[in-house]
Amino acid sequence: MDTEVHVHNRHGDRVDPVPFLVTAGLAFAFALSFGPIYGLSYGLTLATSLAASTLAFAVAAAAAYHQLVRCAPPLDAGPLPPGPRVERLLYGGAAFGVLLVALTVPLL
Protein backbone atom coordinates (compact mmCIF):
# COMPACT_ATOMS: atom_id res chain seq x y z
CA MET A 1 0.00 0.00 0.00
CA ASP A 2 1.38 3.40 -1.02
CA THR A 3 1.12 5.89 1.86
CA GLU A 4 3.14 8.66 0.25
CA VAL A 5 1.25 11.85 -0.58
CA HIS A 6 1.71 13.08 -4.13
CA VAL A 7 0.96 16.76 -4.69
CA HIS A 8 1.07 18.16 -8.22
CA ASN A 9 1.47 21.68 -9.57
CA ARG A 10 -0.58 23.11 -12.41
CA HIS A 11 1.64 21.37 -14.97
CA GLY A 12 1.15 17.95 -13.37
CA ASP A 13 4.68 17.77 -11.90
CA ARG A 14 5.16 16.54 -8.32
CA VAL A 15 6.03 19.17 -5.72
CA ASP A 16 7.01 19.00 -2.06
CA PRO A 17 3.92 19.62 0.14
CA VAL A 18 5.88 20.42 3.33
CA PRO A 19 6.29 24.21 2.79
CA PHE A 20 2.55 24.53 2.21
CA LEU A 21 1.71 22.46 5.29
CA VAL A 22 4.03 24.53 7.50
CA THR A 23 2.65 27.81 6.15
CA ALA A 24 -0.96 26.69 6.55
CA GLY A 25 -0.22 25.49 10.08
CA LEU A 26 1.31 28.84 11.03
CA ALA A 27 -1.65 30.66 9.48
CA PHE A 28 -4.03 28.49 11.50
CA ALA A 29 -2.11 29.12 14.72
CA PHE A 30 -1.96 32.90 14.25
CA ALA A 31 -5.50 33.38 12.94
CA LEU A 32 -7.22 31.32 15.61
CA SER A 33 -4.94 32.41 18.45
CA PHE A 34 -5.05 36.16 17.96
CA GLY A 35 -8.20 36.64 15.86
CA PRO A 36 -10.88 35.87 18.46
CA ILE A 37 -9.10 37.93 21.12
CA TYR A 38 -8.88 40.95 18.85
CA GLY A 39 -12.46 40.44 17.64
CA LEU A 40 -13.80 40.33 21.19
CA SER A 41 -11.82 43.42 22.16
CA TYR A 42 -13.38 45.31 19.25
CA GLY A 43 -16.89 44.38 20.39
CA LEU A 44 -17.64 41.44 18.10
CA THR A 45 -19.39 38.37 19.43
CA LEU A 46 -17.39 35.19 19.93
CA ALA A 47 -19.14 33.51 16.99
CA THR A 48 -18.37 36.44 14.69
CA SER A 49 -14.76 36.59 15.89
CA LEU A 50 -14.28 32.88 15.25
CA ALA A 51 -15.92 33.14 11.84
CA ALA A 52 -13.69 36.07 10.84
CA SER A 53 -10.60 34.24 12.12
CA THR A 54 -11.54 31.11 10.21
CA LEU A 55 -12.09 33.18 7.07
CA ALA A 56 -8.67 34.82 7.52
CA PHE A 57 -7.10 31.36 7.88
CA ALA A 58 -8.90 30.10 4.77
CA VAL A 59 -7.69 33.07 2.72
CA ALA A 60 -4.11 32.62 3.96
CA ALA A 61 -4.20 28.88 3.26
CA ALA A 62 -5.60 29.45 -0.24
CA ALA A 63 -2.87 32.01 -0.98
CA ALA A 64 -0.21 29.62 0.33
CA TYR A 65 -1.61 26.78 -1.78
CA HIS A 66 -1.57 28.94 -4.88
CA GLN A 67 1.99 30.14 -4.29
CA LEU A 68 3.60 27.00 -2.89
CA VAL A 69 1.75 24.23 -4.74
CA ARG A 70 -0.01 25.45 -7.88
CA CYS A 71 2.78 27.77 -9.06
CA ALA A 72 5.69 25.72 -7.65
CA PRO A 73 8.44 24.42 -9.90
CA PRO A 74 8.74 20.62 -10.10
CA LEU A 75 11.12 18.76 -7.80
CA ASP A 76 13.47 17.91 -10.65
CA ALA A 77 13.76 21.52 -11.86
CA GLY A 78 16.96 21.95 -9.89
CA PRO A 79 17.78 24.48 -7.21
CA LEU A 80 16.75 28.10 -7.50
CA PRO A 81 19.54 30.66 -7.78
CA PRO A 82 20.73 31.84 -4.35
CA GLY A 83 19.98 35.54 -4.94
CA PRO A 84 16.20 35.29 -5.24
CA ARG A 85 16.06 32.66 -2.48
CA VAL A 86 17.84 34.93 0.00
CA GLU A 87 15.71 37.90 -1.05
CA ARG A 88 12.48 35.95 -0.53
CA LEU A 89 13.74 34.69 2.83
CA LEU A 90 14.57 38.22 3.99
CA TYR A 91 11.21 39.60 2.87
CA GLY A 92 9.39 36.70 4.52
CA GLY A 93 11.33 37.21 7.76
CA ALA A 94 10.62 40.94 7.74
CA ALA A 95 6.91 40.33 7.12
CA PHE A 96 6.82 37.77 9.94
CA GLY A 97 8.55 40.23 12.29
CA VAL A 98 6.11 43.01 11.41
CA LEU A 99 3.21 40.61 12.02
CA LEU A 100 4.56 39.65 15.45
CA VAL A 101 5.10 43.27 16.47
CA ALA A 102 1.66 44.27 15.18
CA LEU A 103 -0.01 41.47 17.14
CA THR A 104 1.76 42.33 20.38
CA VAL A 105 0.87 46.03 20.31
CA PRO A 106 -1.63 46.58 23.11
CA LEU A 107 -5.17 47.20 22.00
CA LEU A 108 -6.42 50.70 22.58
DALIN-V963538 format. One record per residue. SS is DSSP state (alpha for helix, beta for strand, coil for the rest). PSI is psi in radians with two decimals (* if undefined). Layout:
ss & psi
SS & PSI
SS & PSI
This chain:
ss & psi
coil & 2.30
coil & 2.01
coil & 0.05
coil & 2.39
coil & 2.24
coil & 2.05
beta & 2.37
beta & 2.54
coil & -3.03
coil & -0.25
coil & 0.00
coil & 0.07
coil & 2.53
beta & 2.45
beta & 2.81
coil & 2.14
coil & -0.15
alpha & -0.79
alpha & -0.67
alpha & -0.76
alpha & -0.69
alpha & -0.78
alpha & -0.76
alpha & -0.65
alpha & -0.74
alpha & -0.68
alpha & -0.71
alpha & -0.81
alpha & -0.79
alpha & -0.80
alpha & -0.76
alpha & -0.05
alpha & -0.82
alpha & -0.54
alpha & -0.92
alpha & -0.62
alpha & -0.81
alpha & -0.70
alpha & -0.76
alpha & -0.65
alpha & -0.40
coil & 0.17
coil & 0.14
coil & 2.74
coil & 2.88
alpha & -0.72
alpha & -0.75
alpha & -0.71
alpha & -0.75
alpha & -0.68
alpha & -0.75
alpha & -0.68
alpha & -0.71
alpha & -0.68
alpha & -0.73
alpha & -0.71
alpha & -0.77
alpha & -0.71
alpha & -0.76
alpha & -0.71
alpha & -0.69
alpha & -0.71
alpha & -0.69
alpha & -0.71
alpha & -0.79
alpha & -0.78
alpha & -0.75
alpha & -0.26
alpha & -1.04
alpha & -0.73
coil & 0.19
coil & 2.55
coil & 2.73
coil & 2.84
alpha & -0.59
alpha & 0.25
alpha & -0.23
coil & 2.96
coil & 2.61
coil & 2.69
coil & 2.59
alpha & -0.53
alpha & -1.00
alpha & -0.55
alpha & -0.78
alpha & -0.71
alpha & -0.79
alpha & -0.67
alpha & -0.74
alpha & -0.76
alpha & -0.71
alpha & -0.73
alpha & -0.71
alpha & -0.74
alpha & -0.70
alpha & -0.71
alpha & -0.74
alpha & -0.70
alpha & -0.78
alpha & -0.76
alpha & -0.74
alpha & -0.63
alpha & -0.32
alpha & -0.08
coil & 2.26
coil & 2.49
coil & 2.45
coil & *
